[in-house]
């Protein structure tokens, strides 16, 4: 790891703004042509992101990068078929980048305007830095890092990106229309003074893949089950619910206590099976958070907030709205749908438009020149999840100030050059 830079103790209380540049500066003479997207990390979520950018935002996928040939072959087949349906060129064989240096090659490709970063979270800040340094727009999946020193790097990367390229982080719920309207009403006072909230993220078990590969390959192919590569379940997956809490409460938690463990999990790996965390937000607003990622059952996620004028609920599926003095519900959310959500994050119900709106916004920021810079928001929510994780790991109260001053650097102890 590189040496850490001094932590910038800026507040994360203000939403990240937009920097507007003239459209002619966005992509030179190609400002009005389709944005060319390179996909780095060709698994399920990355494929879903890049597919949505093609289908919903008019982008083209022109390059692919991954550690493994089978991932690249599967992705090329998928995007070539999609391109054929749209009447555009598929991915050129010369734009297929394999191996540990693929992130540098795709970042410097002359056939790429923007890169979707959907690699294991452990590598996110490295890959993000390479993309921004190459002058390319970046769409980085969450979390932006797995440790606090990594978030410091993202703050510095965000500074370099400012006004030059769009840097977007994959918190698509913030653009799901039902959630946008709900939060707008909450911020306008529909709940009155919020006293406390609850949030949960209950996910069934998805079995690992490639059981017979060497240990290093198994970790990389099944990084969701690896604590260092993923950041553990609260930072990698359950961060979505924590991000919604930050959004609603317009800030981050100031301290946390928690517990968790692996009970219920039997597969290879070292991530937790469940979490139970109490967060304190400013003004003594308490949020009780619980999550699990094992066993059978349904995929169920929601947040509830309770105030002096009413209460809100915001599930992925089912009735979403406000009960109280200003009753309101999102039309069409009344009935909870049966079935499982997708492990790749392709959702129905209240999140049906989340990906489409998010990806249209990202591509639109590039073509318009109104560049996004979500580095601080990405760091704030990543740190909030790390606060809960640290409280669970240590079994004691952990404050925000203590967390952001942490010098602990996580090391995956993997040599990607020796994967073969």
C-alpha positions in Angstrom: 0.0 0.0 0.0 1.1 3.5 -0.6 1.7 5.9 2.4 -1.5 7.4 3.7 -2.0 11.1 3.3 -3.1 13.3 6.2 -6.8 12.9 6.7 -8.8 16.0 5.7 -11.3 16.6 8.5 -13.9 18.3 6.3 -17.5 17.9 7.2 -19.6 15.5 5.1 -22.8 17.4 6.0 -23.2 19.1 2.6 -24.3 17.2 -0.5 -21.7 17.0 -3.3 -22.3 19.8 -5.8 -22.0 19.7 -9.6 -19.3 21.4 -11.6 -20.5 22.7 -14.9 -18.2 22.9 -17.9 -18.9 23.7 -21.5 -20.1 20.8 -23.5 -17.3 21.2 -26.1 -14.8 20.3 -23.3 -16.5 17.0 -22.5 -15.2 14.8 -25.2 -13.7 17.2 -27.8 -15.1 16.6 -31.3 -17.1 13.6 -30.1 -19.3 15.6 -27.6 -22.5 14.6 -29.4 -21.7 10.9 -30.1 -22.5 7.9 -27.8 -20.4 7.7 -24.7 -18.0 4.8 -25.0 -17.9 2.7 -21.8 -15.3 0.2 -20.7 -16.3 -2.4 -18.1 -13.7 -3.3 -15.6 -14.9 -6.4 -13.7 -17.2 -8.5 -15.8 -19.3 -10.2 -13.1 -23.0 -9.9 -12.5 -23.2 -6.4 -11.1 -20.7 -4.8 -13.5 -22.6 -6.4 -16.4 -25.9 -5.1 -15.1 -24.4 -1.6 -14.8 -22.9 -1.5 -18.3 -26.0 -3.1 -19.8 -28.2 -0.5 -18.3 -26.0 2.3 -19.6 -26.5 0.9 -23.1 -30.2 0.2 -22.9 -31.3 3.2 -20.8 -28.7 5.9 -21.6 -27.6 5.2 -25.2 -24.0 4.4 -24.3 -21.9 1.8 -26.1 -19.7 -0.8 -24.4 -16.4 -0.7 -26.3 -13.9 -2.4 -23.9 -13.8 -5.2 -21.3 -11.3 -5.9 -18.5 -11.1 -8.8 -16.1 -8.7 -11.2 -14.5 -10.3 -14.3 -16.0 -10.9 -15.4 -19.6 -14.2 -17.0 -18.9 -15.6 -13.8 -17.5 -14.4 -11.9 -20.5 -15.8 -14.4 -23.0 -19.2 -14.4 -21.3 -19.3 -10.6 -21.2 -18.2 -10.2 -24.8 -20.9 -12.6 -26.0 -23.5 -10.7 -24.0 -22.5 -7.2 -25.1 -22.0 -8.2 -28.7 -25.5 -9.7 -28.8 -26.9 -6.5 -27.3 -24.9 -4.3 -29.7 -26.3 -6.4 -32.7 -29.8 -5.7 -31.5 -29.1 -2.0 -31.3 -27.4 -1.9 -34.7 -24.0 -0.9 -33.4 -20.6 -2.4 -33.4 -19.7 -5.0 -30.7 -16.5 -5.1 -28.6 -13.4 -5.2 -30.7 -11.0 -8.1 -29.9 -8.3 -5.5 -29.4 -10.3 -4.0 -26.5 -10.3 -7.1 -24.4 -7.9 -6.7 -21.5 -7.0 -9.6 -19.3 -5.0 -9.9 -16.1 -3.7 -7.8 -13.2 -2.8 -4.8 -15.5 -6.2 -4.7 -17.2 -7.3 -1.7 -15.2 -4.4 0.3 -16.5 -4.9 -0.8 -20.1 -8.7 -0.1 -20.1 -8.1 3.3 -18.4 -5.6 4.3 -21.2 -7.6 2.9 -24.1 -8.4 5.5 -26.8 -11.7 3.7 -27.4 -13.0 4.5 -23.9 -14.6 7.6 -22.5 -15.8 6.2 -19.2 -15.1 3.2 -17.1 -17.4 1.2 -14.9 -15.4 -0.2 -11.9 -17.0 -3.4 -10.6 -14.0 -5.2 -9.3 -13.6 -6.5 -5.7 -14.0 -3.5 -3.4 -10.4 -4.0 -2.0 -9.2 -2.7 -5.4 -11.7 0.1 -6.0 -9.5 3.1 -5.0 -6.5 1.8 -7.0 -8.7 1.3 -10.1 -10.5 4.6 -9.5 -7.2 6.5 -9.3 -6.0 4.9 -12.6 -9.2 5.9 -14.4 -9.2 9.5 -13.2 -5.5 10.0 -13.7 -6.1 8.8 -17.3 -8.7 11.6 -17.8 -11.6 9.2 -18.0 -15.0 9.4 -16.4 -15.6 6.8 -13.6 -18.6 5.0 -12.3 -17.3 3.1 -9.2 -19.4 0.6 -7.5 -19.8 0.8 -3.7 -18.0 0.7 -1.3 -15.2 3.0 -2.5 -12.7 1.3 -0.2 -12.5 -1.4 2.5 -10.4 0.5 5.0 -10.1 4.1 6.3 -6.7 4.8 4.5 -8.4 3.8 1.3 -11.1 6.4 1.8 -8.5 9.1 2.2 -7.1 8.1 -1.2 -10.6 8.5 -2.6 -10.9 12.0 -1.2 -7.7 12.9 -3.0 -8.9 11.3 -6.2 -12.1 13.3 -5.9 -10.1 16.5 -5.8 -8.2 15.5 -8.9 -11.5 14.7 -10.7 -13.2 17.9 -9.7 -14.3 19.9 -12.8 -12.5 17.5 -15.2 -14.4 14.3 -15.3 -17.5 12.7 -13.7 -16.8 10.5 -10.7 -20.0 8.7 -9.7 -20.6 6.0 -6.9 -23.1 3.2 -7.3 -25.7 4.3 -4.7 -28.6 3.9 -7.2 -31.3 4.0 -4.5 -30.7 7.8 -4.3 -32.3 8.1 -7.7 -35.1 5.6 -7.4 -38.3 7.8 -7.9 -40.2 6.5 -4.9 -37.3 7.1 -2.6 -36.5 10.5 -4.1 -40.1 11.7 -3.4 -40.1 10.2 0.1 -36.9 11.9 1.2 -38.0 15.2 -0.4 -41.1 15.1 1.8 -39.1 14.1 4.9 -36.7 17.0 4.4 -39.6 19.3 3.9 -40.8 18.4 7.4 -43.4 15.6 6.9 -42.2 13.6 9.9 -41.5 16.6 12.1 -38.6 16.2 14.4 -37.1 12.7 13.8 -36.4 10.9 17.1 -35.2 7.5 15.9 -35.1 5.0 13.1 -34.8 1.3 12.3 -33.2 -0.3 9.2 -32.6 -3.9 8.1 -31.1 -5.8 5.2 -32.0 -9.5 5.1 -30.4 -11.5 2.3 -30.6 -15.2 1.7 -27.6 -17.3 0.9 -26.1 -17.4 -2.6 -23.7 -20.3 -3.0 -20.0 -19.7 -4.0 -18.8 -20.6 -7.5 -15.8 -22.4 -8.9 -15.2 -24.8 -5.9 -12.2 -26.6 -7.5 -9.9 -23.7 -8.3 -6.8 -22.8 -6.4 -7.3 -20.8 -3.1 -6.2 -17.4 -4.5 -8.5 -17.8 -7.5 -11.3 -19.0 -5.2 -11.0 -15.8 -3.1 -11.1 -13.5 -6.2 -13.9 -15.3 -7.9 -15.9 -15.4 -4.6 -14.8 -12.1 -3.1 -18.2 -11.6 -1.5 -17.1 -14.3 1.0 -13.7 -12.8 1.7 -13.6 -10.2 4.5 -10.6 -8.2 3.1 -11.6 -8.2 -0.5 -15.2 -7.2 0.2 -15.0 -5.2 3.4 -17.4 -7.7 5.0 -21.2 -7.8 4.5 -22.0 -4.5 6.3 -19.6 -2.5 4.1 -20.1 -4.3 0.8 -23.8 -5.1 0.7 -25.7 -3.6 3.7 -24.1 -0.2 3.1 -27.1 0.5 0.8 -29.5 0.7 3.8 -26.9 2.8 5.8 -26.6 5.2 2.9 -30.3 5.7 2.9 -30.2 6.5 6.6 -27.4 9.1 5.9 -29.5 10.5 3.1 -32.6 10.9 5.2 -30.8 12.3 8.2 -28.5 14.5 6.1 -25.4 13.4 7.9 -23.4 10.5 9.2 -23.4 8.6 12.5 -21.2 10.0 15.3 -20.8 6.7 17.2 -21.9 3.1 17.2 -22.0 -0.1 19.2 -22.6 -3.5 17.7 -22.3 -7.2 17.5 -22.2 -9.8 14.9 -20.7 -13.2 13.9 -20.6 -16.1 11.5 -23.2 -18.3 13.1 -25.4 -19.9 10.4 -22.6 -19.9 7.7 -20.8 -23.1 6.8 -19.3 -22.3 3.4 -15.6 -21.3 2.9 -14.8 -17.7 3.7 -14.6 -15.4 6.7 -17.3 -12.8 6.3 -20.0 -12.4 8.9 -23.5 -14.0 8.7 -25.3 -11.3 10.6 -24.9 -7.8 12.2 -26.7 -5.8 14.9 -25.6 -2.2 15.3 -26.9 0.8 17.1 -25.9 4.1 15.4 -26.1 7.5 17.0 -26.7 10.4 14.5 -26.4 14.1 15.4 -29.0 15.5 17.8 -29.3 12.2 19.6 -31.2 10.4 16.7 -30.7 6.7 17.2 -30.9 4.2 14.4 -31.1 0.4 15.1 -29.7 -1.6 12.2 -29.8 -5.3 11.7 -28.8 -7.5 8.8 -28.1 -11.1 7.7 -26.6 -12.8 4.7 -27.1 -16.6 5.1 -29.8 -19.3 5.0 -33.0 -19.3 3.0 -35.9 -17.0 2.9 -36.7 -13.7 1.0 -34.6 -10.7 0.1 -36.0 -8.0 2.3 -34.7 -4.5 2.9 -36.3 -1.4 4.5 -35.8 1.7 6.6 -38.3 3.3 9.0 -38.1 6.7 10.7 -40.3 8.0 13.5 -40.9 11.7 14.1 -43.3 14.0 16.0 -45.6 14.4 13.0 -45.5 10.9 11.5 -43.4 7.9 10.4 -42.0 6.7 7.2 -41.2 3.3 5.6 -39.1 2.6 2.6 -38.9 -1.1 1.6 -37.4 -2.4 -1.6 -40.8 -4.1 -2.1 -44.1 -3.2 -0.5 -45.9 -0.2 0.8 -43.6 2.9 0.7 -44.8 6.2 2.2 -45.6 8.3 5.2 -48.2 7.7 7.9 -49.2 10.7 10.1 -50.3 14.3 9.7 -49.1 14.2 6.1 -50.3 10.8 4.9 -48.7 9.8 1.6 -47.9 6.7 -0.3 -46.2 5.9 -3.6 -48.8 4.7 -6.0 -48.3 1.1 -7.0 -46.2 0.1 -4.0 -49.2 -1.1 -1.9 -48.7 -4.8 -2.6 -45.4 -6.6 -1.8 -44.4 -8.7 -4.7 -43.5 -12.4 -4.4 -40.2 -13.8 -5.5 -36.5 -13.1 -5.0 -34.5 -10.1 -5.9 -31.5 -10.6 -8.1 -28.1 -11.1 -6.6 -26.7 -8.8 -9.3 -28.9 -5.9 -8.1 -31.5 -6.0 -10.9 -34.6 -5.1 -8.9 -38.3 -4.7 -9.4 -40.9 -2.9 -7.4 -39.8 0.3 -5.6 -36.3 0.0 -7.2 -37.6 -0.8 -10.7 -36.3 2.5 -12.1 -33.3 3.0 -9.8 -30.6 1.6 -12.1 -32.0 3.3 -15.2 -32.2 6.7 -13.5 -28.8 6.4 -12.0 -27.1 5.4 -15.3 -28.9 8.0 -17.3 -27.8 10.6 -14.9 -24.1 9.4 -15.1 -24.1 9.3 -18.9 -26.0 12.6 -19.1 -23.4 14.3 -16.8 -20.8 13.4 -19.4 -22.6 14.5 -22.5 -23.9 17.7 -20.9 -20.6 18.7 -19.2 -22.3 19.0 -15.8 -19.9 16.6 -14.2 -20.7 14.7 -11.0 -18.3 14.3 -8.2 -19.6 11.9 -5.6 -16.3 11.1 -4.0 -17.3 12.6 -0.6 -20.7 11.0 -0.5 -19.1 7.6 -1.4 -16.5 8.1 1.4 -19.1 9.2 3.9 -21.3 6.2 3.5 -18.3 3.8 3.3 -17.0 5.2 6.6 -20.4 5.0 8.2 -20.6 1.2 7.4 -17.0 0.9 8.6 -18.0 2.5 11.9 -20.6 -0.2 12.4 -18.1 -2.9 11.4 -15.4 -1.6 13.8 -18.0 -1.5 16.6 -18.9 -5.2 15.9 -15.3 -6.3 15.6 -14.1 -4.6 18.8 -17.3 -5.1 20.9 -17.2 -1.6 22.2 -18.4 1.9 21.4 -16.5 3.5 18.5 -16.7 7.2 17.7 -16.6 8.8 14.2 -13.4 10.8 15.2 -11.7 7.6 16.3 -12.6 5.8 13.1 -11.5 8.5 10.7 -8.1 8.7 12.4 -7.5 5.0 12.0 -4.2 4.0 10.3 -5.1 0.3 9.9 -4.5 -0.8 6.4 -6.0 -4.0 5.2 -3.8 -6.4 3.2 -5.3 -9.1 1.0 -1.9 -10.8 0.6 -2.5 -11.7 -3.0 0.0 -11.6 -5.8 -2.2 -11.2 -8.9 0.8 -11.7 -11.1 1.0 -15.3 -10.0 -2.6 -16.3 -10.7 -1.7 -17.9 -14.0 
